Amino acid sequence: MRWYNQKEEKIKQMMLEDEKRDKILEAGVPPNIICAKCYQPMKETGRFLTHRYRKEEALFFMRCPDKCLMHKTVFQDGTEHKFKWQTCPKCLSSVTKEKIACNQHVDKTKFNCSNCDYEKIEAGGPIWTKEEKAEERDFKKNRHRFCLSGQLLLDTQEAAAIIENTKTLFDDLVSE
């Protein structure tokens, strides 16, 4: 029952972390972000949380409202985020990347060169480890143990209180 007694604290901790993330996301758009092509101020099209230097930060997606339609991603301090593009090891031209349909436990990506015959298939590690899968099965199988509610919750809390009172009485008797 220790996990249930700590449930409120855990929920409060998670809510504080969420509020902290919300404050980061509510930050204003960095000023003076201009298009590199037409020098017009860029407009924000979206934002999300990312990690930089082991710290959560907002990453802003910016788009030029003019006809050139240039894009940028910038951090809160105005530093531009540079994506690492893959290049072909044979001819150094750009490589296209696509997900390959596979089973739910392995992530595969296919890289194709647009200029030559280079092709590479990269298999990511398993999405779920065996322990995680077993844990998930156990959780589903024993859900009633983890999700107390209604009368069962009240009965369990009452039983825990009775046990605690009995323990206190026994400790008092032993100490006399």
Sequence and secondary structure as in RCSB ss.txt:
>XXXX:A:sequence
MRWYNQKEEKIKQMMLEDEKRDKILEAGVPPNIICAKCYQPMKETGRFLTHRYRKEEALFFMRCPDKCLMHKTVF
QDGTEHKFKWQTCPKCLSSVTKEKIACNQHVDKTKFNCSNCDYEKIEAGGPIWTKEEKAEERDFKKNRHRFCLSG
QLLLDTQEAAAIIENTKTLFDDLVSE
>XXXX:A:secstr
 HHHHTHHHHHHHHHHHHHHHHHHHTS   S  B TTT  B EEEEEEEEEETTEEEEEEEEE SSTT  EEEEE
TTS B      B TTT  BEEEEEE   TTEEEEEEEESSSS EEEEEEEESS HHHHHHHHHHHHTHHHH   H
HHHHHHHHHHHHHHHHHHHHHHHHH 
